[in-house]
Amino acid sequence: MGTPDAEGRALFGTAGTQLYEEILASGGLVAGEPRIVVGGELHDAFEQLRELGLVHLDPEKDTWVAEDPSLAHTRVVAPLTQQGAELLQESLRWTESFATLTQAWRKAPGAAEGGPFRYLRGGADIGNYVLSVAEDAEDEVLTAQPQSDHRGEYTEDATRTERRLLERGVRILTLYQHSARRSTATRAYVAELSPIGAEVRTQDEFFNRMIVVDRRVAIIPSTHDIGTALAVQEPTIVGYLADVFMRSWERARPFTSQEASVVKHIADEQRAMTMRMLIEGHSDPVSAKRLGVSPRTYAGYVADLKDEFDAETRFQLGYSLGRLGVQAEVDSPEQP
């Protein structure tokens, strides 16, 4: 018989196996049994068992008896395994061919639909596009990650991709907020990739997520829909975004530095940022987001300032800060 298809396997997995077990348990099935003749309810299942060689006719007893299933297993599964291996090899060849075309397409200015701009919709589409573009990096990947949790569901794929890039000499710069230093996932990421060249820094200010690859393509989020991103290949805009990133990078603090002075500067920057949020009158949720911390952590910062300025209420604290003339640039620490 030919190689069974999905429909045949479904028949075998239900009626076929039950009939085989019945034949095996009873010692055989009399030829001419009404259920297995043409038109019988088990005719198709019986014919399948016969074609697979799972039953044979004992002419002396005129009875169908069961055969060792391991023999039929080899006859059926071996061809399927061979076909699967051949299909896998063919799919790899197609993947290599398409990869060549994809690289050429991405490097051609304005080749994408809509010219140098392309909208990406949905987390899977955005994540897959980012990983595929990063795979083609030759010199540099700049990544701004405002949240502490590292890359969400794409963590493993992203880390594997970054490891491959670092191993072939691509420079990777990743920028977080100071709050990321308390994230277990982020610390694990830094510990894994820093020894092979990844550079990670943190800063106090809130910023938007951004990825720039080789100064030729940038991916930025939509301001209206968190499930939408924009891929930009216009050289002037990409160059501007890279310059914005590098300005923030220059004033950021090395993630791995444990020097007392660096730790103190980070604490001072977060304190100054909290003061700025209070003076400007932002709500707690907005202020917490700007600092990249939870509302509870932000409330702790405010409580510390109340103690420091001997204020019993938020209003008194704001009044005290205003009288002292605390500005957004309170005691700006020296650059790293």
C-alpha positions as CSV (number, residue, x, y, z in Angstrom):
1,M,0.0,0.0,0.0
2,G,1.0,3.7,-0.3
3,T,2.2,5.9,2.5
4,P,-0.8,6.6,4.8
5,D,-2.0,10.1,4.9
6,A,-3.5,12.1,7.8
7,E,-7.0,10.7,7.1
8,G,-5.7,7.2,7.1
9,R,-3.8,7.7,10.3
10,A,-7.0,9.1,11.9
11,L,-8.9,6.0,10.9
12,F,-6.1,3.8,12.2
13,G,-6.0,5.7,15.5
14,T,-9.6,5.0,16.2
15,A,-11.4,2.1,14.5
16,G,-8.2,0.4,13.3
17,T,-6.5,0.0,16.6
18,Q,-9.7,-1.1,18.3
19,L,-10.3,-3.8,15.7
20,Y,-6.7,-5.0,15.9
21,E,-6.9,-5.3,19.8
22,E,-10.2,-7.2,19.4
23,I,-8.6,-9.7,16.9
24,L,-5.6,-10.0,19.2
25,A,-7.7,-10.6,22.3
26,S,-10.1,-13.1,20.7
27,G,-7.4,-15.1,18.9
28,G,-8.8,-14.2,15.5
29,L,-11.8,-13.0,13.4
30,V,-13.7,-15.4,11.3
31,A,-13.5,-14.6,7.6
32,G,-16.8,-13.4,6.4
33,E,-17.6,-11.6,9.6
34,P,-20.5,-9.2,8.6
35,R,-18.7,-6.2,10.1
36,I,-15.6,-6.5,7.9
37,V,-17.2,-7.4,4.5
38,V,-18.0,-4.8,1.9
39,G,-20.6,-2.5,3.4
40,G,-19.9,-3.6,7.0
41,E,-19.2,-0.9,9.6
42,L,-15.6,-2.0,10.1
43,H,-14.8,-2.8,6.4
44,D,-12.5,0.3,5.9
45,A,-10.7,-0.3,9.2
46,F,-10.2,-4.0,8.4
47,E,-8.9,-3.3,4.9
48,Q,-6.4,-0.9,6.4
49,L,-5.1,-3.5,8.8
50,R,-4.8,-6.0,6.0
51,E,-3.0,-3.6,3.7
52,L,-0.6,-2.7,6.5
53,G,0.2,-6.3,7.1
54,L,-1.2,-6.2,10.7
55,V,-3.5,-9.2,10.1
56,H,-3.2,-12.3,7.8
57,L,-5.6,-15.1,6.9
58,D,-5.0,-18.5,8.5
59,P,-6.3,-20.8,5.7
60,E,-6.7,-23.8,8.0
61,K,-9.1,-22.1,10.4
62,D,-10.4,-19.6,7.8
63,T,-9.7,-16.9,10.4
64,W,-7.9,-13.5,10.3
65,V,-5.2,-13.4,13.0
66,A,-3.0,-10.6,14.3
67,E,0.6,-10.0,13.1
68,D,3.6,-8.4,15.0
69,P,3.0,-4.6,14.7
70,S,6.7,-3.9,14.8
71,L,7.1,-5.3,11.3
72,A,4.4,-3.1,9.9
73,H,5.8,-0.1,11.9
74,T,9.1,-0.3,10.0
75,R,7.3,-0.5,6.6
76,V,5.1,2.5,7.3
77,V,7.3,4.8,9.4
78,A,10.7,4.5,7.6
79,P,9.4,6.0,4.3
80,L,7.7,8.8,6.3
81,T,10.9,9.5,8.2
82,Q,12.9,9.6,4.9
83,Q,10.3,12.0,3.4
84,G,10.5,14.2,6.4
85,A,14.3,14.4,6.3
86,E,14.2,15.3,2.6
87,L,11.5,18.0,3.1
88,L,13.6,19.4,6.0
89,Q,16.7,19.6,3.8
90,E,14.7,21.2,1.0
91,S,13.1,23.8,3.4
92,L,16.6,24.7,4.5
93,R,17.7,25.3,0.9
94,W,14.7,27.5,0.3
95,T,15.4,29.4,3.5
96,E,19.0,30.1,2.5
97,S,17.8,31.3,-0.9
98,F,15.2,33.6,0.5
99,A,17.7,34.9,3.1
100,T,20.0,36.1,0.3
101,L,17.0,37.9,-1.3
102,T,15.8,39.3,2.0
103,Q,19.2,40.9,2.8
104,A,19.4,42.5,-0.6
105,W,15.8,43.8,-0.3
106,R,16.5,45.3,3.2
107,K,19.6,47.0,2.1
108,A,17.9,48.6,-0.9
109,P,16.8,52.2,0.0
110,G,13.0,52.6,-0.3
111,A,12.4,49.0,-1.4
112,A,9.8,48.3,1.3
113,E,6.2,48.9,0.7
114,G,5.5,52.6,1.3
115,G,9.0,53.6,0.6
116,P,11.5,53.9,3.5
117,F,8.7,53.4,6.1
118,R,6.9,50.2,7.1
119,Y,4.3,49.7,9.8
120,L,4.6,46.5,11.9
121,R,1.4,45.4,13.6
122,G,1.2,42.9,16.5
123,G,3.7,41.6,18.9
124,A,4.7,38.6,16.8
125,D,5.2,40.6,13.7
126,I,7.3,43.3,15.5
127,G,9.4,40.7,17.3
128,N,10.1,38.6,14.3
129,Y,11.0,41.6,12.2
130,V,13.4,42.9,14.9
131,L,15.1,39.6,15.2
132,S,15.5,39.1,11.4
133,V,16.9,42.6,10.9
134,A,19.3,42.2,13.8
135,E,20.6,38.9,12.3
136,D,21.8,40.9,9.3
137,A,23.8,43.4,11.5
138,E,27.4,43.9,10.4
139,D,28.7,46.7,12.7
140,E,26.4,47.9,15.5
141,V,23.1,47.5,17.2
142,L,21.7,50.3,19.5
143,T,18.9,49.3,21.8
144,A,16.9,51.5,24.1
145,Q,14.8,49.5,26.6
146,P,12.8,51.7,29.0
147,Q,11.2,48.8,30.9
148,S,13.1,46.7,33.4
149,D,11.8,43.4,32.2
150,H,14.2,42.3,29.5
151,R,12.5,41.8,26.1
152,G,9.5,39.9,27.3
153,E,8.5,36.7,25.3
154,Y,11.4,37.2,22.9
155,T,14.1,37.0,25.6
156,E,15.6,33.7,24.6
157,D,15.5,34.3,20.8
158,A,16.9,37.8,21.3
159,T,19.7,36.7,23.6
160,R,20.7,33.9,21.2
161,T,20.8,36.4,18.3
162,E,22.8,38.9,20.3
163,R,25.3,36.2,21.3
164,R,25.9,35.3,17.6
165,L,26.3,39.0,16.7
166,L,28.8,39.6,19.5
167,E,30.8,36.5,18.6
168,R,31.2,37.8,15.0
169,G,32.3,41.2,16.2
170,V,29.1,43.3,16.1
171,R,29.0,46.0,18.8
172,I,25.8,46.0,20.9
173,L,24.9,49.0,23.1
174,T,21.8,48.6,25.4
175,L,20.3,51.5,27.4
176,Y,18.0,51.0,30.4
177,Q,16.6,53.2,33.1
178,H,18.3,53.0,36.5
179,S,15.3,50.9,37.8
180,A,16.5,48.1,35.6
181,R,19.3,47.4,38.0
182,R,16.8,45.8,40.4
183,S,15.4,43.5,37.7
184,T,16.6,39.9,38.1
185,A,16.0,39.1,34.4
186,T,18.0,42.1,33.3
187,R,20.9,41.4,35.6
188,A,21.0,37.8,34.3
189,Y,21.1,39.1,30.7
190,V,23.9,41.5,31.5
191,A,25.9,38.8,33.4
192,E,25.5,36.5,30.4
193,L,26.5,38.8,27.5
194,S,28.8,41.4,29.1
195,P,31.7,39.0,29.3
196,I,31.6,38.6,25.5
197,G,31.3,42.3,24.7
198,A,27.8,43.6,25.2
199,E,27.8,47.1,26.7
200,V,24.9,48.1,29.0
201,R,24.3,51.5,30.7
202,T,21.4,53.1,32.7
203,Q,20.1,56.6,33.0
204,D,17.4,58.4,35.1
205,E,15.1,59.8,32.5
206,F,12.2,58.1,30.8
207,F,12.7,57.5,27.1
208,N,10.9,55.5,24.3
209,R,11.9,52.1,23.1
210,M,14.1,52.1,20.0
211,I,16.4,49.8,18.0
212,V,18.8,51.0,15.4
213,V,20.8,48.5,13.3
214,D,23.9,49.6,11.4
215,R,22.6,53.2,11.2
216,R,20.5,52.0,8.3
217,V,17.2,50.9,9.9
218,A,15.4,51.9,13.1
219,I,12.4,50.4,14.8
220,I,10.3,52.8,17.0
221,P,6.9,52.3,18.7
222,S,3.7,54.0,17.7
223,T,2.6,56.8,20.0
224,H,-1.0,55.8,19.8
225,D,-0.9,52.0,19.7
226,I,1.5,49.8,21.8
227,G,0.8,47.0,19.3
228,T,2.2,48.9,16.4
229,A,5.8,49.9,15.5
230,L,7.4,51.7,12.6
231,A,10.5,50.5,10.7
232,V,12.4,53.5,9.3
233,Q,15.0,53.2,6.5
234,E,15.2,56.9,5.6
235,P,19.0,57.7,6.2
236,T,18.5,61.2,7.7
237,I,15.9,60.1,10.2
238,V,17.8,57.0,11.2
239,G,21.0,59.1,11.6
240,Y,19.1,61.5,13.8
241,L,17.7,58.7,16.0
242,A,21.1,57.2,16.4
243,D,22.5,60.6,17.4
244,V,19.7,61.0,20.1
245,F,20.6,57.5,21.4
246,M,24.4,58.3,21.6
247,R,23.7,61.6,23.5
248,S,21.8,59.6,26.1
249,W,24.5,56.9,26.1
250,E,27.3,59.3,26.8
251,R,25.6,60.6,30.0
252,A,24.4,57.2,31.2
253,R,26.1,55.0,33.9
254,P,27.7,51.6,33.2
255,F,25.4,48.9,34.4
256,T,28.1,46.7,35.8
257,S,29.9,49.4,37.8
258,Q,29.6,48.9,41.6
259,E,31.8,51.9,42.5
260,A,30.4,53.8,45.5
261,S,30.5,57.1,43.6
262,V,28.4,55.6,40.7
263,V,25.9,54.1,43.1
264,K,25.6,57.5,44.9
265,H,25.2,59.4,41.6
266,I,22.4,57.0,40.5
267,A,20.6,57.6,43.9
268,D,21.1,61.3,43.5
269,E,19.7,61.3,39.9
270,Q,16.6,59.3,41.0
271,R,16.1,61.7,43.9
272,A,16.4,64.7,41.6
273,M,14.0,63.1,39.1
274,T,11.4,62.5,41.9
275,M,11.7,66.2,43.0
276,R,11.2,67.3,39.4
277,M,8.0,65.2,39.1
278,L,6.7,66.7,42.3
279,I,7.4,70.3,41.4
280,E,5.8,69.8,37.9
281,G,2.7,68.4,39.6
282,H,2.6,65.0,37.8
283,S,0.4,62.3,39.1
284,D,2.0,59.3,40.9
285,P,1.3,56.8,38.1
286,V,2.8,59.2,35.5
287,S,5.8,60.0,37.8
288,A,6.4,56.3,38.5
289,K,6.4,55.5,34.7
290,R,8.8,58.3,34.1
291,L,11.2,56.8,36.6
292,G,10.6,53.3,35.4
293,V,9.5,52.1,38.8
294,S,6.2,50.8,40.4
295,P,3.8,53.2,42.0
296,R,4.7,51.7,45.4
297,T,8.4,52.3,44.9
298,Y,7.7,55.9,43.8
299,A,5.6,56.4,46.9
300,G,8.6,55.2,48.9
301,Y,10.8,57.9,47.2
302,V,8.2,60.6,48.1
303,A,8.0,59.3,51.7
304,D,11.8,59.6,52.0
305,L,11.6,63.2,50.7
306,K,8.9,64.0,53.3
307,D,11.2,62.8,56.0
308,E,14.1,64.7,54.6
309,F,12.1,68.0,54.4
310,D,10.1,67.4,57.6
311,A,6.8,67.6,55.6
312,E,3.6,65.8,56.7
313,T,1.7,66.1,53.5
314,R,2.4,66.1,49.7
315,F,1.4,69.7,49.6
316,Q,3.8,70.7,52.3
317,L,6.6,68.9,50.5
318,G,5.9,70.6,47.2
319,Y,5.8,74.0,49.0
320,S,9.1,73.3,50.7
321,L,10.7,72.3,47.4
322,G,9.3,75.3,45.7
323,R,10.6,77.7,48.4
324,L,14.1,76.2,48.1
325,G,14.0,76.8,44.4
326,V,14.7,73.1,43.5
327,Q,15.0,72.9,39.8
328,A,14.9,70.0,37.3
329,E,18.7,70.1,37.2
330,V,19.1,69.6,41.0
331,D,22.8,69.0,41.8
332,S,23.4,67.4,38.4
333,P,26.2,64.8,39.0
334,E,29.3,64.7,37.0
335,Q,29.4,62.7,33.8
336,P,30.7,59.1,34.0
